[in-house]
C-alpha cells in the first residue's frame, strides 16, 4: 500500500490503478459481524491488517 503524499498533484490522472493482492476473512461465516482484510504473503515480519464491523463495510463496486 502507499502512503498519502500531501505534495502530489490531485488533478493528475494515473495511467493504471494500483493493484493490491489482498485476502479477507470473517469472524463467523454464518453470521459475520467483522470482516478483516490482510495481505496473504508479507515481506515483513509484522502483522498488518484492518478490521471493520460488517454494518459499515461497503462492496468494492460501491467505492469510487
N, C-alpha and C positions, 0 to 999 in steps of 0.2 A: 504494500500500500504506500501511498505517498502522503507527505505532509502538505498542509496548506502553505502556499507561498504568497505572502502578502504583496510582493512586488511584481507578481505576474500580471500580464495584460488580460483582463477578463473578457475582452471583446474578441480576442484572437481565437480562431477556430482551430481545432485539432484535426490532424489527418486521420487518426484512428483512436478509438476509445481504448483505455487500458483494459487489460484482461486480468481478472482476479480468480485464481483457481481455489475456490473455497468449498468447504463441506458444511453441513448443518446437521443438527440433532435436536430432539425434543426431550423434555423430561418425562413425559408419559405419552406413548404412542396413541392410546385410546382416548385420552382427554388431555392434550397438551396445554400447559399454562406458560411455559417458557420455550423459546427457540434459541439455540446457541449456534453461532457461525464461527468457523475457525478454519485455518489452513491445515490441510491434511499432512503435508510434508513441510516441515520447518527447517530452515537452515541455521537457526539459532537454538541455543539450549535454554529457551524460556517458553513459558506458556502464554499464548496470546489468543484471546477470543473475545467475543461480545455476545451478551445475552440480553434478550428483551422479552417482556411479557407478550403473549400472543395477542392480547387485546390491542396492543399498539403496533404490531407488525403489519406491514403492507406488502402486497405482492410486487415483485420486480416489474411487472407490466404497468403498475400504477406509479412507478418512480420516474420522474423526469428531471 
